[in-house]
Amino acid sequence: MTSASTAAASTGRRRSALIVLCLVQFMLVLDDTVVSVALPSVRDDLGFGTAGLAWVVNAYFLAFGGLLLLSGRAADLLGRRRVFLGGVALFGAASLACGLAQEPWQLVAGRFAQGTGAAMASPAALSLITLLFPGTRERAKALSIWGGIAGLGGTTGLVISGALTDLTSWRWIFLINLPVAVLALALLPRLVAESRATRQARLDVPGAVLGAGAVLSLVYGLLQAIESGWDDAAVVGPLLLAAVLTVLFLTVESRTAEPLVPLAFLAFRPRAVANGATLLFSAAFYAMAFLLMIHLQTVLGYGPLKAGVAYLPYGAGILAGMWLCSHAVIRLGMRRILVVSFLISAAGLLLLSGVAPNDSYASGVLPGMLVTSLGCGLSLPALTVAAVTGTTEENAGLGSAVLSSVQQVGGAVGLAVLVTLAARRSDALADSTSPLAAATEGFSFALTVAAAVLVLGAVLIATLLGSHRAESAADARKTSATPG
């Protein structure tokens, strides 16, 4: 085989691997949102109480967010392909258990197992992509595809959930994961070689326990805050525990020879700024998606399937933004792209905040949705590229896990704070105006605050993130000079 044909075969395998990894990520993100529309049917079929029903969502969210750091480091040490395949296998088995559940506890346990499998597979997949596409230009394109597929998973989950629940059964929202899991388990070992940190190291068990406990406590407390007041013991207790565990975690990591998360790794400025911006980004967008879905159904009167279909242009806008980012990040640099994208997203949220009860979809909802999704699509790959800047064979899984953990924590913070702001604003106006007007005012206020959060993110990026345009151009020239 000639060098040209060998390079072509290598490129083909990398592209095929990217497709498989993206399909799995689509499946994982899909299950973050796919149950939302189906919850009433699940409640009626299995006999859930109101409090128990929330755990169908929260169990996945908790396991996914809480175990990411441990799973990402384990992937570096034990093998990224091995941990990825183990996570996919667990996710597939858990999906089958969810689809066949006959009791509430069985579904909640299955959702926790799904979240555990997702926590194993997601950072391992992202680190594999980071290593498969090392040059800045090709990495930006690969991560644009990755982010676009993930974005589609988040938006189409609502459509798929509504369609399957209306036309068949809620059980199929879990069973449709099985073909993707089987496909990934069959194909990926043929496409990607095993990779792990070359330097032998032991897993930092105390750091893993403290880190996972801190994230689990934080996310749990924030999820409880959505349903209870901030002064409720169910909220204050977990948040205080999270603070204590975080202090202990940082203390242990500073004194351990082989820390789970080296503090120097977190202190690297481009990575630190990117993760901080991702926290603000996730807080704004998780809350926006939740609030808009509620607004469409309760204020504008959309049914579940119609509300899900209304989100489809959002996915198209994300894909358009991803395409623009992959072409512009080399020319403009990550800092400029991120500042512009955050400001575009903020403008879109302000447009959405003005949606009134009598507005039509085309003139009221769609313009803000398209602008917001375009900014989101521009942001996602640039944030990901910045967050994995400087990662190597030794710590690619850790870098991916830190980013994913920040996304989950940011989403929990956004939901807890912004949903609470919307509810309190609505309650304050309930006696002086109509229920629809009060709900609209709460929705508008929360999205305005979310827009302000993104503006703050743009300011922080412009101030703190260095310009990497020269580095990107050098990497691009190096990549273009290398076959495959």
C-alpha positions in Angstrom: 0.0 0.0 0.0 1.4 3.4 -1.0 1.8 6.2 1.5 -1.0 8.1 -0.1 -3.4 5.2 0.1 -2.3 4.6 3.7 -3.0 8.2 4.6 -6.4 8.0 2.8 -7.3 4.8 4.8 -6.3 6.5 8.0 -8.4 9.6 7.2 -11.4 7.3 6.4 -11.1 5.5 9.7 -10.9 8.7 11.6 -14.0 10.1 9.9 -15.9 6.8 10.5 -14.8 6.9 14.1 -16.0 10.5 14.4 -19.4 9.5 13.1 -19.7 6.6 15.6 -18.6 8.8 18.5 -21.0 11.6 17.5 -23.9 9.1 17.2 -23.2 8.0 20.8 -23.0 11.6 22.0 -26.3 12.3 20.2 -27.8 9.3 22.2 -26.4 10.5 25.5 -27.6 14.1 25.1 -31.0 12.8 23.8 -31.6 11.1 27.1 -30.9 14.3 29.0 -34.2 15.7 27.5 -36.1 12.9 26.0 -38.1 12.1 29.1 -39.4 15.6 29.6 -42.5 15.3 27.4 -43.2 11.7 28.4 -43.3 12.3 32.2 -47.1 12.4 32.5 -47.5 9.1 30.6 -44.7 7.5 32.8 -46.5 8.8 35.9 -49.9 7.3 34.9 -48.4 3.9 33.7 -46.1 3.2 36.7 -47.9 5.0 39.4 -45.3 7.6 40.3 -45.9 10.3 42.9 -45.0 13.9 42.2 -41.8 13.8 44.2 -40.7 10.4 42.8 -41.4 11.5 39.2 -38.8 14.2 39.4 -36.2 11.5 40.0 -36.7 10.1 36.6 -34.9 13.2 35.4 -32.7 13.9 38.4 -31.2 10.4 38.7 -29.7 10.7 35.2 -28.5 14.2 35.8 -26.9 13.4 39.2 -25.0 10.3 38.0 -23.9 12.0 34.8 -22.6 15.1 36.5 -21.2 13.5 39.6 -19.1 10.8 38.1 -17.6 12.7 35.1 -14.3 13.6 36.8 -13.7 10.1 38.1 -14.6 8.5 34.7 -12.5 11.0 32.7 -9.4 10.2 34.8 -10.1 6.5 34.7 -10.2 6.7 30.9 -6.7 8.3 30.9 -5.3 5.6 33.1 -7.2 2.4 32.1 -7.7 3.2 28.4 -10.1 5.6 26.7 -11.5 3.1 24.3 -12.1 0.5 27.0 -13.9 3.0 29.3 -15.9 4.3 26.4 -17.1 0.8 25.3 -17.8 -0.1 28.9 -19.9 3.1 29.3 -21.8 2.4 26.1 -22.5 -1.2 27.2 -23.8 -0.1 30.6 -25.9 2.7 28.9 -27.4 0.2 26.5 -28.2 -2.3 29.2 -29.7 0.4 31.4 -31.8 1.7 28.5 -33.3 -1.8 28.1 -34.0 -2.0 31.9 -35.8 1.4 31.7 -37.9 0.4 28.7 -39.0 -2.8 30.5 -39.5 -1.2 34.0 -42.6 -2.3 35.8 -42.1 -0.4 39.1 -41.1 3.2 39.8 -37.8 2.2 41.6 -36.8 0.1 38.6 -37.0 3.1 36.3 -35.2 5.4 38.7 -32.4 2.8 39.1 -32.2 2.4 35.4 -31.9 6.1 34.9 -29.1 6.3 37.4 -27.3 3.5 35.6 -27.8 5.3 32.3 -26.2 8.4 33.8 -23.3 6.3 35.0 -22.8 4.9 31.6 -23.0 8.4 30.0 -20.4 9.7 32.5 -18.0 7.0 31.4 -18.6 7.3 27.6 -18.9 11.1 27.1 -15.5 12.3 28.3 -13.8 9.2 26.8 -15.4 10.0 23.4 -14.4 13.6 23.5 -10.8 12.8 24.4 -10.6 10.2 21.6 -11.7 12.9 19.1 -9.2 15.4 20.6 -6.4 12.9 20.0 -7.7 11.7 16.6 -7.7 15.3 15.3 -4.6 17.0 16.8 -4.3 20.0 14.4 -6.3 23.2 15.2 -8.1 23.3 11.9 -9.1 19.7 11.8 -9.9 19.7 15.5 -12.2 22.7 15.1 -14.1 21.0 12.3 -14.4 17.7 14.2 -15.6 19.4 17.3 -18.0 21.5 15.3 -19.6 18.2 14.0 -19.5 16.8 17.6 -21.1 19.9 19.1 -23.7 20.1 16.3 -24.8 16.5 16.8 -24.9 17.0 20.5 -27.0 20.2 20.0 -29.4 18.3 17.8 -29.7 15.6 20.4 -30.8 18.2 22.9 -33.5 19.7 20.6 -34.7 16.6 18.8 -35.1 14.8 22.1 -38.2 16.8 22.7 -39.6 16.0 19.2 -38.8 12.3 19.5 -40.3 12.1 23.0 -43.5 13.7 21.9 -43.9 11.6 18.8 -43.1 8.2 20.4 -45.3 9.0 23.4 -48.2 10.0 21.2 -47.9 7.3 18.6 -46.5 4.3 20.5 -45.4 4.2 24.1 -43.0 6.1 26.4 -41.0 2.9 26.7 -39.7 3.4 23.2 -37.8 6.6 24.2 -35.4 4.2 25.9 -35.5 1.2 23.6 -34.5 3.3 20.6 -31.0 3.6 22.2 -30.2 -0.1 21.7 -29.4 -0.1 18.0 -26.9 2.9 18.5 -25.2 1.1 21.4 -24.9 -2.2 19.5 -23.5 -0.3 16.5 -20.9 1.5 18.5 -19.8 -1.6 20.4 -19.4 -3.5 17.0 -17.7 -0.8 15.0 -15.5 1.3 17.3 -12.9 -1.4 18.2 -12.2 -1.7 14.5 -11.7 2.1 14.0 -9.9 3.4 17.0 -6.8 2.0 18.7 -6.5 1.9 22.5 -4.9 5.0 24.1 -4.0 5.8 27.6 -1.5 7.9 29.6 2.0 6.6 28.9 3.2 7.3 32.4 2.0 4.8 35.0 0.0 6.4 37.7 -2.5 5.3 40.4 -6.0 6.5 40.6 -6.4 9.1 43.3 -9.2 7.4 45.3 -9.6 10.0 48.0 -9.7 12.8 45.4 -12.2 10.8 43.3 -14.5 10.2 46.3 -14.3 13.9 47.5 -14.7 15.3 44.0 -17.6 13.1 43.1 -19.2 13.8 46.4 -18.8 17.6 46.0 -20.4 17.6 42.5 -23.2 15.2 43.5 -24.0 17.3 46.6 -23.9 20.6 44.6 -26.1 19.3 41.8 -28.6 17.7 44.2 -28.9 20.9 46.3 -29.5 23.0 43.2 -32.1 20.5 41.8 -33.9 20.7 45.2 -33.8 24.5 45.0 -36.0 24.4 41.9 -38.8 22.8 44.0 -38.1 24.2 47.5 -37.0 27.6 48.9 -33.3 28.4 49.2 -33.7 28.4 53.0 -35.0 24.8 53.0 -32.9 22.3 54.8 -33.0 20.0 51.7 -31.2 22.8 49.8 -28.9 24.3 52.4 -27.6 21.0 53.7 -26.3 19.6 50.4 -24.9 23.0 49.4 -23.0 23.3 52.6 -21.8 19.7 52.3 -20.6 20.5 48.7 -18.6 23.5 50.0 -16.9 21.4 52.7 -16.1 18.6 50.3 -14.7 21.1 47.8 -12.3 22.5 50.3 -11.3 19.0 51.4 -10.9 18.0 47.7 -8.6 21.0 46.9 -6.6 20.3 50.1 -6.1 16.6 49.2 -5.2 17.5 45.5 -2.6 20.0 46.6 -0.8 17.3 48.7 -1.2 14.2 46.7 1.6 13.0 44.5 -0.8 11.7 41.8 -3.9 14.0 42.1 -7.1 13.3 40.3 -7.1 16.9 39.1 -3.7 18.6 39.3 -4.3 22.2 40.4 -1.8 23.4 37.7 -4.1 21.8 35.1 -7.0 24.0 36.3 -4.8 27.1 36.5 -3.8 27.1 32.8 -5.4 30.4 31.7 -7.0 29.5 28.3 -8.5 26.3 29.9 -9.6 28.1 33.0 -11.3 31.0 31.1 -13.0 28.5 28.7 -14.4 26.5 31.6 -15.6 29.6 33.4 -17.3 30.8 30.2 -18.8 27.4 29.7 -20.3 27.6 33.2 -22.1 30.8 32.4 -23.1 29.6 28.9 -24.6 26.4 30.3 -26.4 28.2 33.0 -28.1 30.5 30.5 -29.0 27.9 27.9 -30.2 25.0 30.1 -32.6 27.5 31.8 -33.7 29.0 28.5 -34.6 25.6 27.0 -36.6 24.6 30.1 -38.4 28.0 30.4 -39.2 28.2 26.7 -40.7 24.7 26.7 -42.9 25.6 29.6 -43.8 29.0 28.0 -44.8 27.4 24.7 -47.1 24.9 26.5 -48.6 26.9 29.3 -48.8 30.4 27.8 -49.0 29.9 24.1 -51.1 26.8 24.4 -48.9 24.4 22.3 -49.4 20.6 22.8 -46.3 18.4 23.6 -45.6 17.4 20.0 -46.2 20.9 18.6 -43.9 22.3 21.3 -41.2 19.8 20.4 -41.5 20.5 16.6 -41.3 24.2 17.4 -37.7 23.5 18.5 -36.5 22.1 15.2 -35.3 25.5 13.8 -33.2 25.8 16.9 -31.3 22.7 15.8 -30.8 24.2 12.3 -29.5 27.4 13.8 -27.0 25.5 15.9 -25.7 23.6 12.8 -25.4 26.9 10.9 -23.4 28.4 13.8 -21.2 25.3 14.0 -20.4 25.6 10.3 -19.5 29.2 10.6 -17.3 28.6 13.6 -15.3 25.9 12.0 -14.4 28.3 9.2 -14.0 31.4 11.2 -12.0 30.3 14.3 -8.7 30.0 12.4 -9.1 33.5 10.8 -10.4 35.3 13.8 -9.2 33.3 16.8 -11.2 31.8 19.7 -11.4 35.0 21.7 -13.2 37.1 19.0 -15.4 34.2 18.0 -16.5 33.7 21.6 -17.1 37.3 22.4 -19.2 37.8 19.2 -21.1 34.5 19.8 -21.9 35.3 23.4 -23.3 38.7 22.4 -25.3 37.2 19.6 -26.8 34.7 22.0 -27.6 37.5 24.5 -29.4 39.4 21.7 -31.4 36.3 20.9 -32.4 35.8 24.5 -33.6 39.4 24.7 -35.7 38.8 21.6 -37.2 35.7 23.2 -37.9 37.5 26.4 -40.4 39.7 24.5 -42.7 36.8 23.4 -46.2 37.6 24.6 -49.3 35.4 24.9 -50.9 36.4 21.7 -47.7 36.3 19.5 -47.6 34.0 16.6 -44.8 31.5 16.2 -43.3 33.0 13.0 -43.2 36.6 14.3 -42.8 36.0 18.0 -40.9 32.9 18.8 -38.9 32.1 15.6 -36.7 35.2 15.3 -35.3 35.0 18.8 -34.9 31.3 18.6 -32.9 31.5 15.4 -30.6 34.3 16.7 -30.1 32.5 20.0 -29.3 29.2 18.3 -26.9 30.8 15.9 -24.9 32.2 18.8 -25.1 28.9 20.6 -23.7 27.1 17.5 -20.8 29.6 17.2 -20.0 29.2 20.9 -20.0 25.4 21.4 -17.0 24.3 19.3 -14.9 27.4 20.2 -15.5 26.7 23.9 -14.6 23.1 23.5 -11.4 23.8 21.5 -10.3 26.3 24.2 -11.2 24.0 27.1 -9.0 21.1 25.6 -6.1 23.5 24.6 -2.8 22.0 25.8 -4.2 18.6 26.7 -2.0 15.6 25.8 -1.9 11.9 25.8 -1.6 12.0 29.6 -4.7 14.1 30.4 -7.0 14.3 27.4 -9.7 12.4 29.3 -9.4 14.7 32.3 -9.7 17.8 30.2 -12.9 16.4 28.6 -14.3 15.4 31.9 -13.7 18.8 33.5 -15.5 20.5 30.6 -18.4 18.1 30.8 -18.6 18.5 34.6 -18.7 22.3 34.2 -21.5 22.0 31.7 -23.6 19.9 34.0 -23.0 22.1 37.1 -23.6 25.2 35.0 -26.9 23.7 33.8 -28.0 22.9 37.4 -27.0 26.4 38.6 -29.0 28.0 35.7 -32.1 25.9 36.3 -32.0 26.5 40.0 -31.4 30.2 39.9 -33.2 31.4 36.8 -36.3 29.1 37.1 -36.6 30.4 40.7 -36.4 34.0 39.6 -39.1 33.4 37.0 -41.4 31.7 39.5 -40.9 34.4 42.1 -41.5 37.2 39.6 -44.7 35.5 38.5 -45.9 35.0 42.1 -45.2 38.6 42.9 -47.5 39.8 40.1 -50.2 37.1 40.5 -52.6 39.3 42.5 -52.3 42.3 40.3 -52.6 40.8 36.8 -53.8 37.7 34.9 -52.1 34.3 35.3 -50.8 34.4 31.7 -49.5 38.0 32.0 -47.7 37.0 35.3 -46.2 33.9 33.8 -45.0 35.9 30.8 -43.4 38.5 33.0 -41.5 35.8 35.0 -40.3 34.2 31.7 -39.2 37.6 30.4 -37.4 38.6 33.5 -35.5 35.2 33.7 -34.4 35.4 30.1 -33.2 39.0 30.5 -31.1 37.9 33.4 -29.8 35.0 31.3 -28.8 37.5 28.6 -27.0 39.6 31.2 -25.1 36.4 32.2 -23.9 36.0 28.6 -22.8 39.6 28.4 -20.8 39.1 31.5 -19.2 36.0 29.9 -18.3 38.1 26.8 -16.6 40.7 29.0 -14.6 38.0 30.9 -13.5 36.3 27.7 -12.5 39.6 26.1 -10.5 40.6 29.2 -8.9 37.3 30.3 -8.6 35.0 27.3 -5.4 35.5 25.4 -5.3 35.7 21.6 -4.3 32.4 20.0 -4.7 33.5 16.4 -1.0 33.1 15.7 -0.9 29.7 17.4 -3.9 28.5 15.5 -2.5 29.6 12.1 0.8 27.8 12.9 -1.1 24.7 13.8 -3.2 24.9 10.7 -0.1 25.3 8.4 1.5 22.3 10.2 -1.7 20.2 9.7 -2.1 21.1 6.1 1.5 20.0 5.4 0.8 16.5 6.9 -1.0 14.0 4.8 -4.3 12.6 6.2 
